[in-house]
Amino acid sequence: MRISDAILEFLYRNGVTCSFGIPTAQVSAFNDGLNDYDIEYVIVKNEAAATFSAGRYADLKRDLGVCFIGGCVGVNNGINGIADAYRNKLPVVIFSSYVGSAVMGKNSLQELITTDITEPITKYSKTLFDEKTILEEVKNAIEIALTPPYGPVHISIPADIQVMDFEGEIPGKIDRKALMPQYDMDCLEKAVNTVRSSNSGVIMVGRGARGLSEEIKSLSEKLQWPIITTPNAKGLISDDFELNLGNYGWCTTDRAFDYIHHTKLDCILILGTSLGQMSTIVYNKALVADKTVIHIDWDANELNKIFPADIPVFSDLKTAVDRLNSEIEAREKKISIPKEANAPYIQNHTGLSLQLFMRKITDFVPENTCFIQDMGENMNFSFKYLSLKEHMDFQTSLNYACMGTAVGGALGSYMADPSKTYAVIVGDGSFFMNGMEILTAKEHCMPIIYFVINNSMLALVTHGSHAQYGRCLKGACTYERVSIAEMSKAMGINAVQITSLDELATLEEQFKNLSNKPFVVEIITDGSETCMDNSRWNKSE
């Protein structure tokens, strides 16, 4: 058994069934060994898609994401996906390679130590030269990735060591319970007592609360405290839940803004968010002013970093929310919140309306759709106006905010749970970065819907520069329109182009019967409709 085979056996014993990457000579031993294991290997078009997909997989699966990519250029191509996993605290292991021992230091092909490059954006990054300790090093690295707060790790193994005979025993299954830290139960008790004694409040839900939607809704109903979600947590609480005020932060809903800024509240219960710039309307103190602040997070480094918490609680959210639910009695007094999340649509532009598209699209896609939002001005409309129904989901990565993250990473979302319908929302600018991954979706029979907003411009750059500087930036931020539908058809992918929202209804049956094939819907608009959040350039008060 080769060392590479022993590593694959260890991964398989630990439940790994899916991986992403691009075959190269330097990792060919892994690529060959995968033939002998029931581990899916999704070969992408660019290593960025491999690392993005491993992150999206880890996020939805709530388990380890795995990549096999070449050293040197492979790792450097994948940097954005690694950094994205780091910012989002996702457990991803990247296996890469280094040149063989005989040619090290001799200017050999693709010789570059990449573990030094990835060290600042991983929890652990190391090139392994000792064949006798490699399996223990791999086990240690994966344990680090799976120790809360999670994060990516990078292991580089020289090509000749990968094919050496393995001697020794393959480590057993990792005891994940043993990786859990000792949480602060005393502060959690204080939080429970404070919530119990507070007459009014609001629950702020961050992306760390994934998997706890029902528990949080139950707590909200018991307390009669409404919920706001950060942009990265959009979809964790459905918009048709009667106490959900909607998105707060970047492109906040009108209802959430008005409630937080104009309602006197005793307490704010903050669950699983780092309270970054895009979740707080640029650190606006109105979020926490004159309220008892309870902040619960599994990462102690996030507590008291942005706003001082009256009760900072270092705890995993499931333990905390379950404890709150078990000790809080239902309140008799019922509250009501405004029915409409935003002011009515007013036409102040030409061309197809993205606001109306976001308001309407959930009526036509399957009820189990998970929207995957890319970066660009279209995300502003999505955060503010996309109203998600029960059983729908949403993924995005606003903190790192790399263009191409959704169109590149949707492969991982699909592999995490193929029973769902996946719909990417992406602008033409982001599509041109990683859009060739629609071919990967085709080759692996992934029925992913791609809504490509084509306004033939970098709209967020164009409109943002006008907001900030009063004029366009230098360079071609607008360009001649290219038909993405025709590009897709040339690749053998089913695609349509629409210029009117009335055409969405005609696509409903196609959305429900994708026949294991991707489907591209190119939406033509002229970019005259804006949805800018100028708080990014304004000083928070």
LUMMARSE-434394 format. One line per field, with one value per residue (C-alpha): residue number from 1; residue in one letter; chain; y negated, z, x. Coordinates in steps of 0.2 Angstrom, whole numbers. Layout:
REM LUMMARSE-434394
pos = (NUM, ...) $
code = (A, ...) $
unit = (A, ...) $
py = (Y, ...) $
pz = (Z, ...) $
px = (X, ...) $
This chain:
REM LUMMARSE-434394
pos = (1, 2, 3, 4, 5, 6, 7, 8, 9, 10, 11, 12, 13, 14, 15, 16, 17, 18, 19, 20, 21, 22, 23, 24, 25, 26, 27, 28, 29, 30, 31, 32, 33, 34, 35, 36, 37, 38, 39, 40, 41, 42, 43, 44, 45, 46, 47, 48, 49, 50, 51, 52, 53, 54, 55, 56, 57, 58, 59, 60, 61, 62, 63, 64, 65, 66, 67, 68, 69, 70, 71, 72, 73, 74, 75, 76, 77, 78, 79, 80, 81, 82, 83, 84, 85, 86, 87, 88, 89, 90, 91, 92, 93, 94, 95, 96, 97, 98, 99, 100, 101, 102, 103, 104, 105, 106, 107, 108, 109, 110, 111, 112, 113, 114, 115, 116, 117, 118, 119, 120, 121, 122, 123, 124, 125, 126, 127, 128, 129, 130, 131, 132, 133, 134, 135, 136, 137, 138, 139, 140, 141, 142, 143, 144, 145, 146, 147, 148, 149, 150, 151, 152, 153, 154, 155, 156, 157, 158, 159, 160, 161, 162, 163, 164, 165, 166, 167, 168, 169, 170, 171, 172, 173, 174, 175, 176, 177, 178, 179, 180, 181, 182, 183, 184, 185, 186, 187, 188, 189, 190, 191, 192, 193, 194, 195, 196, 197, 198, 199, 200, 201, 202, 203, 204, 205, 206, 207, 208, 209, 210, 211, 212, 213, 214, 215, 216, 217, 218, 219, 220, 221, 222, 223, 224, 225, 226, 227, 228, 229, 230, 231, 232, 233, 234, 235, 236, 237, 238, 239, 240, 241, 242, 243, 244, 245, 246, 247, 248, 249, 250, 251, 252, 253, 254, 255, 256, 257, 258, 259, 260, 261, 262, 263, 264, 265, 266, 267, 268, 269, 270, 271, 272, 273, 274, 275, 276, 277, 278, 279, 280, 281, 282, 283, 284, 285, 286, 287, 288, 289, 290, 291, 292, 293, 294, 295, 296, 297, 298, 299, 300, 301, 302, 303, 304, 305, 306, 307, 308, 309, 310, 311, 312, 313, 314, 315, 316, 317, 318, 319, 320, 321, 322, 323, 324, 325, 326, 327, 328, 329, 330, 331, 332, 333, 334, 335, 336, 337, 338, 339, 340, 341, 342, 343, 344, 345, 346, 347, 348, 349, 350, 351, 352, 353, 354, 355, 356, 357, 358, 359, 360, 361, 362, 363, 364, 365, 366, 367, 368, 369, 370, 371, 372, 373, 374, 375, 376, 377, 378, 379, 380, 381, 382, 383, 384, 385, 386, 387, 388, 389, 390, 391, 392, 393, 394, 395, 396, 397, 398, 399, 400, 401, 402, 403, 404, 405, 406, 407, 408, 409, 410, 411, 412, 413, 414, 415, 416, 417, 418, 419, 420, 421, 422, 423, 424, 425, 426, 427, 428, 429, 430, 431, 432, 433, 434, 435, 436, 437, 438, 439, 440, 441, 442, 443, 444, 445, 446, 447, 448, 449, 450, 451, 452, 453, 454, 455, 456, 457, 458, 459, 460, 461, 462, 463, 464, 465, 466, 467, 468, 469, 470, 471, 472, 473, 474, 475, 476, 477, 478, 479, 480, 481, 482, 483, 484, 485, 486, 487, 488, 489, 490, 491, 492, 493, 494, 495, 496, 497, 498, 499, 500, 501, 502, 503, 504, 505, 506, 507, 508, 509, 510, 511, 512, 513, 514, 515, 516, 517, 518, 519, 520, 521, 522, 523, 524, 525, 526, 527, 528, 529, 530, 531, 532, 533, 534, 535, 536, 537, 538, 539, 540, 541) $
code = (M, R, I, S, D, A, I, L, E, F, L, Y, R, N, G, V, T, C, S, F, G, I, P, T, A, Q, V, S, A, F, N, D, G, L, N, D, Y, D, I, E, Y, V, I, V, K, N, E, A, A, A, T, F, S, A, G, R, Y, A, D, L, K, R, D, L, G, V, C, F, I, G, G, C, V, G, V, N, N, G, I, N, G, I, A, D, A, Y, R, N, K, L, P, V, V, I, F, S, S, Y, V, G, S, A, V, M, G, K, N, S, L, Q, E, L, I, T, T, D, I, T, E, P, I, T, K, Y, S, K, T, L, F, D, E, K, T, I, L, E, E, V, K, N, A, I, E, I, A, L, T, P, P, Y, G, P, V, H, I, S, I, P, A, D, I, Q, V, M, D, F, E, G, E, I, P, G, K, I, D, R, K, A, L, M, P, Q, Y, D, M, D, C, L, E, K, A, V, N, T, V, R, S, S, N, S, G, V, I, M, V, G, R, G, A, R, G, L, S, E, E, I, K, S, L, S, E, K, L, Q, W, P, I, I, T, T, P, N, A, K, G, L, I, S, D, D, F, E, L, N, L, G, N, Y, G, W, C, T, T, D, R, A, F, D, Y, I, H, H, T, K, L, D, C, I, L, I, L, G, T, S, L, G, Q, M, S, T, I, V, Y, N, K, A, L, V, A, D, K, T, V, I, H, I, D, W, D, A, N, E, L, N, K, I, F, P, A, D, I, P, V, F, S, D, L, K, T, A, V, D, R, L, N, S, E, I, E, A, R, E, K, K, I, S, I, P, K, E, A, N, A, P, Y, I, Q, N, H, T, G, L, S, L, Q, L, F, M, R, K, I, T, D, F, V, P, E, N, T, C, F, I, Q, D, M, G, E, N, M, N, F, S, F, K, Y, L, S, L, K, E, H, M, D, F, Q, T, S, L, N, Y, A, C, M, G, T, A, V, G, G, A, L, G, S, Y, M, A, D, P, S, K, T, Y, A, V, I, V, G, D, G, S, F, F, M, N, G, M, E, I, L, T, A, K, E, H, C, M, P, I, I, Y, F, V, I, N, N, S, M, L, A, L, V, T, H, G, S, H, A, Q, Y, G, R, C, L, K, G, A, C, T, Y, E, R, V, S, I, A, E, M, S, K, A, M, G, I, N, A, V, Q, I, T, S, L, D, E, L, A, T, L, E, E, Q, F, K, N, L, S, N, K, P, F, V, V, E, I, I, T, D, G, S, E, T, C, M, D, N, S, R, W, N, K, S, E) $
unit = (A, A, A, A, A, A, A, A, A, A, A, A, A, A, A, A, A, A, A, A, A, A, A, A, A, A, A, A, A, A, A, A, A, A, A, A, A, A, A, A, A, A, A, A, A, A, A, A, A, A, A, A, A, A, A, A, A, A, A, A, A, A, A, A, A, A, A, A, A, A, A, A, A, A, A, A, A, A, A, A, A, A, A, A, A, A, A, A, A, A, A, A, A, A, A, A, A, A, A, A, A, A, A, A, A, A, A, A, A, A, A, A, A, A, A, A, A, A, A, A, A, A, A, A, A, A, A, A, A, A, A, A, A, A, A, A, A, A, A, A, A, A, A, A, A, A, A, A, A, A, A, A, A, A, A, A, A, A, A, A, A, A, A, A, A, A, A, A, A, A, A, A, A, A, A, A, A, A, A, A, A, A, A, A, A, A, A, A, A, A, A, A, A, A, A, A, A, A, A, A, A, A, A, A, A, A, A, A, A, A, A, A, A, A, A, A, A, A, A, A, A, A, A, A, A, A, A, A, A, A, A, A, A, A, A, A, A, A, A, A, A, A, A, A, A, A, A, A, A, A, A, A, A, A, A, A, A, A, A, A, A, A, A, A, A, A, A, A, A, A, A, A, A, A, A, A, A, A, A, A, A, A, A, A, A, A, A, A, A, A, A, A, A, A, A, A, A, A, A, A, A, A, A, A, A, A, A, A, A, A, A, A, A, A, A, A, A, A, A, A, A, A, A, A, A, A, A, A, A, A, A, A, A, A, A, A, A, A, A, A, A, A, A, A, A, A, A, A, A, A, A, A, A, A, A, A, A, A, A, A, A, A, A, A, A, A, A, A, A, A, A, A, A, A, A, A, A, A, A, A, A, A, A, A, A, A, A, A, A, A, A, A, A, A, A, A, A, A, A, A, A, A, A, A, A, A, A, A, A, A, A, A, A, A, A, A, A, A, A, A, A, A, A, A, A, A, A, A, A, A, A, A, A, A, A, A, A, A, A, A, A, A, A, A, A, A, A, A, A, A, A, A, A, A, A, A, A, A, A, A, A, A, A, A, A, A, A, A, A, A, A, A, A, A, A, A, A, A, A, A, A, A, A, A, A, A, A, A, A, A, A, A, A, A, A, A, A, A, A, A, A, A, A, A, A, A, A, A, A, A, A, A, A, A, A, A, A, A, A, A, A, A, A, A, A, A, A, A, A, A, A, A, A, A, A, A, A, A, A, A, A) $
py = (0, -17, -31, -40, -25, -24, -43, -39, -24, -35, -48, -35, -28, -45, -47, -56, -52, -67, -77, -90, -94, -94, -79, -83, -73, -79, -72, -58, -44, -51, -52, -34, -28, -36, -22, -10, -20, -25, -43, -54, -65, -80, -87, -105, -118, -129, -125, -140, -130, -115, -125, -135, -119, -110, -125, -126, -107, -108, -122, -113, -96, -102, -90, -90, -96, -88, -94, -86, -99, -101, -111, -127, -134, -123, -130, -147, -146, -139, -153, -162, -147, -143, -161, -160, -144, -153, -168, -157, -145, -130, -113, -110, -100, -104, -90, -97, -92, -97, -91, -75, -74, -71, -88, -99, -115, -113, -125, -110, -111, -119, -120, -131, -129, -134, -130, -147, -156, -148, -149, -165, -159, -142, -134, -123, -122, -111, -102, -84, -77, -62, -47, -39, -52, -57, -48, -55, -72, -70, -65, -80, -92, -85, -86, -104, -108, -99, -108, -123, -136, -126, -131, -125, -115, -113, -97, -97, -80, -78, -67, -53, -51, -49, -33, -25, -10, -13, -5, -6, -6, -18, -28, -25, -36, -53, -55, -72, -74, -74, -89, -100, -114, -117, -130, -143, -136, -150, -164, -153, -152, -171, -173, -162, -172, -188, -183, -176, -193, -204, -210, -214, -210, -204, -189, -192, -176, -174, -161, -151, -146, -134, -119, -127, -135, -126, -128, -147, -149, -140, -152, -167, -161, -157, -174, -184, -192, -195, -189, -198, -189, -194, -194, -178, -170, -174, -159, -151, -158, -158, -175, -168, -165, -178, -185, -186, -205, -200, -204, -217, -224, -226, -231, -228, -226, -242, -232, -227, -244, -253, -240, -240, -259, -265, -252, -252, -235, -228, -215, -209, -190, -188, -171, -165, -181, -190, -207, -212, -228, -220, -213, -229, -243, -248, -245, -256, -257, -258, -239, -238, -255, -255, -236, -222, -213, -194, -188, -169, -161, -146, -157, -167, -178, -186, -191, -209, -213, -224, -229, -226, -212, -213, -194, -186, -168, -156, -141, -131, -137, -121, -119, -137, -137, -121, -127, -143, -133, -121, -135, -149, -148, -154, -172, -176, -193, -192, -205, -209, -216, -225, -213, -220, -219, -233, -248, -245, -244, -261, -261, -273, -265, -257, -239, -223, -225, -215, -220, -212, -197, -194, -197, -185, -171, -160, -158, -148, -137, -121, -123, -115, -127, -133, -149, -152, -171, -177, -194, -210, -222, -209, -203, -219, -216, -198, -202, -215, -208, -189, -182, -164, -152, -138, -124, -135, -139, -152, -152, -166, -173, -191, -194, -188, -193, -186, -187, -170, -161, -155, -150, -141, -133, -128, -110, -108, -113, -101, -86, -90, -86, -81, -80, -99, -111, -123, -140, -151, -170, -178, -193, -193, -200, -186, -173, -178, -174, -156, -152, -138, -127, -125, -113, -103, -103, -96, -83, -77, -78, -91, -100, -117, -132, -147, -164, -175, -194, -202, -220, -221, -231, -229, -237, -238, -246, -258, -263, -263, -275, -287, -286, -288, -300, -307, -299, -283, -275, -274, -259, -249, -245, -244, -233, -226, -213, -195, -182, -170, -160, -157, -153, -140, -132, -131, -120, -109, -116, -120, -139, -153, -172, -182, -201, -201, -194, -188, -174, -167, -158, -149, -141, -134, -117, -117, -122, -107, -94, -98, -79, -80, -94, -112, -126, -143, -158, -173, -189, -204, -221, -238, -242, -258, -251, -253, -246, -254, -253, -269, -265, -257, -274, -284, -285, -275, -285) $
pz = (0, -5, 7, -4, -2, 16, 17, 6, 17, 33, 24, 19, 37, 43, 32, 17, 1, -10, -16, -28, -38, -54, -59, -60, -61, -44, -36, -48, -34, -26, -42, -46, -29, -29, -42, -27, -15, -15, -15, -28, -37, -45, -58, -60, -73, -62, -44, -37, -41, -31, -16, -17, -19, -5, 6, 0, 3, 21, 24, 19, 24, 40, 38, 31, 13, 3, -11, -21, -31, -38, -29, -35, -48, -42, -24, -30, -42, -27, -15, -15, -11, 4, 10, 8, 19, 32, 33, 35, 47, 36, 39, 23, 20, 5, -1, -13, -18, -19, -31, -28, -17, -31, -39, -24, -25, -43, -52, -56, -65, -54, -39, -25, -7, -5, 13, 18, 6, 14, 32, 35, 28, 36, 54, 49, 34, 32, 19, 25, 22, 34, 27, 44, 52, 38, 43, 61, 53, 42, 57, 67, 53, 50, 69, 69, 54, 64, 81, 84, 77, 61, 47, 32, 33, 20, 18, 5, 1, -11, -26, -22, -4, -10, -19, -5, 3, 19, 35, 51, 56, 49, 63, 68, 66, 74, 90, 86, 103, 110, 100, 108, 119, 137, 135, 148, 156, 170, 157, 148, 164, 166, 148, 152, 167, 158, 144, 156, 165, 149, 144, 126, 114, 97, 91, 79, 69, 60, 48, 63, 67, 52, 56, 71, 61, 70, 87, 85, 78, 93, 105, 95, 97, 116, 119, 106, 101, 82, 72, 61, 51, 44, 25, 27, 37, 25, 23, 39, 45, 31, 26, 29, 47, 56, 67, 55, 51, 37, 33, 43, 38, 20, 11, 26, 24, 28, 41, 50, 50, 56, 70, 77, 75, 81, 94, 113, 117, 133, 126, 110, 109, 96, 89, 79, 70, 71, 69, 55, 44, 32, 47, 57, 44, 46, 65, 69, 87, 86, 85, 103, 110, 127, 126, 137, 124, 125, 112, 110, 99, 98, 94, 109, 98, 91, 108, 113, 97, 89, 103, 121, 127, 144, 144, 132, 131, 124, 119, 104, 98, 99, 117, 121, 111, 118, 135, 132, 125, 139, 153, 145, 147, 133, 134, 134, 126, 108, 97, 79, 66, 49, 36, 22, 23, 11, 3, -13, -29, -39, -56, -58, -71, -89, -93, -83, -64, -53, -38, -46, -51, -33, -27, -40, -43, -28, -35, -50, -43, -34, -15, -10, -19, -12, -19, -20, -22, -30, -28, -38, -37, -40, -23, -16, -23, -17, 1, 2, -9, -11, 0, 4, 8, 21, 15, 4, 8, 4, 3, 1, 7, 9, 21, 10, -5, -20, -37, -44, -27, -31, -49, -45, -28, -33, -37, -19, -13, -25, -19, -1, -4, -22, -16, -17, -31, -33, -41, -43, -45, -53, -63, -80, -72, -60, -73, -84, -69, -65, -77, -86, -71, -79, -90, -74, -69, -86, -86, -68, -72, -59, -62, -56, -62, -66, -66, -75, -74, -90, -89, -99, -85, -68, -60, -42, -47, -59, -47, -32, -40, -44, -26, -19, -32, -42, -58, -66, -63, -77, -87, -96, -83, -96, -112, -127, -122, -125, -126, -111, -117, -134, -126, -115, -130, -139, -125, -126, -111, -111, -110, -113, -113, -106, -107, -98, -81, -89, -97, -80, -79, -95, -87, -72, -79, -84, -67, -60, -73, -76, -81, -72, -83, -79, -85, -89, -89, -95, -89, -100, -91, -94, -77, -75, -59, -43, -26, -17, 2, 4, 22, 16, 12, 27, 44, 56, 69) $
px = (0, 7, 7, -6, -17, -16, -21, -36, -41, -40, -51, -63, -64, -68, -83, -76, -86, -83, -68, -64, -48, -39, -27, -9, 7, 12, -4, -6, -4, -19, -29, -24, -29, -46, -51, -51, -62, -80, -75, -82, -69, -76, -64, -66, -60, -50, -43, -52, -68, -61, -57, -74, -83, -75, -80, -98, -99, -92, -105, -120, -115, -108, -93, -76, -73, -58, -47, -33, -24, -6, 7, 14, 1, -13, -13, -10, -25, -35, -30, -47, -57, -45, -46, -65, -65, -54, -65, -81, -73, -76, -67, -58, -42, -32, -20, -6, 11, 29, 42, 52, 67, 79, 75, 72, 81, 86, 74, 63, 46, 33, 45, 37, 34, 16, 13, 22, 9, -6, 0, -9, -26, -26, -26, -12, -1, 14, 25, 28, 45, 46, 37, 36, 25, 14, -2, 0, 2, -13, -23, -17, -21, -39, -42, -36, -49, -63, -59, -71, -69, -67, -56, -45, -29, -16, -5, 9, 17, 32, 28, 40, 34, 16, 21, 32, 27, 17, 23, 13, -5, -18, -25, -43, -58, -57, -66, -75, -83, -65, -61, -75, -68, -73, -87, -92, -108, -108, -110, -123, -133, -132, -138, -153, -157, -156, -166, -179, -180, -180, -198, -193, -179, -173, -163, -149, -145, -128, -121, -115, -133, -134, -143, -153, -167, -181, -174, -172, -189, -196, -186, -192, -210, -208, -201, -211, -194, -193, -177, -165, -153, -136, -133, -123, -137, -151, -162, -158, -175, -188, -195, -213, -209, -221, -207, -193, -189, -177, -160, -150, -134, -129, -144, -155, -174, -184, -193, -178, -170, -185, -188, -170, -167, -184, -190, -185, -179, -172, -161, -152, -147, -134, -131, -116, -110, -94, -103, -93, -95, -108, -119, -120, -122, -104, -103, -118, -121, -140, -139, -134, -138, -148, -149, -142, -131, -129, -117, -115, -102, -91, -76, -70, -60, -76, -83, -81, -72, -84, -97, -94, -106, -114, -114, -101, -104, -91, -102, -108, -125, -134, -130, -135, -151, -157, -153, -163, -178, -178, -178, -189, -207, -219, -224, -243, -241, -240, -231, -234, -222, -226, -232, -221, -202, -199, -208, -218, -209, -208, -202, -187, -177, -178, -176, -180, -182, -170, -181, -196, -186, -181, -198, -206, -193, -197, -215, -208, -193, -196, -200, -184, -173, -156, -151, -132, -128, -112, -105, -110, -124, -137, -133, -139, -156, -155, -151, -165, -179, -177, -191, -187, -201, -201, -189, -179, -161, -148, -129, -117, -100, -101, -87, -73, -84, -75, -83, -86, -88, -105, -104, -87, -93, -111, -104, -100, -117, -125, -114, -118, -136, -142, -160, -161, -163, -149, -150, -135, -138, -123, -119, -110, -94, -93, -99, -84, -72, -78, -92, -84, -89, -106, -96, -91, -110, -114, -101, -106, -125, -128, -146, -141, -150, -139, -148, -135, -139, -132, -131, -115, -106, -98, -113, -107, -91, -100, -113, -102, -89, -103, -109, -91, -83, -97, -90, -85, -68, -55, -56, -69, -82, -96, -93, -102, -115, -110, -124, -121, -136, -128, -111, -120, -129, -112, -106, -121, -130, -148, -151, -163, -162, -176, -180, -196, -201, -217, -206, -202, -219, -215, -200, -208, -209, -191, -186, -195, -189, -170, -166, -149, -143, -138, -150, -144, -156, -149, -158, -155, -156, -148, -141, -151, -159, -149, -149, -134, -130, -121, -117, -101, -94, -103, -96, -106, -115) $
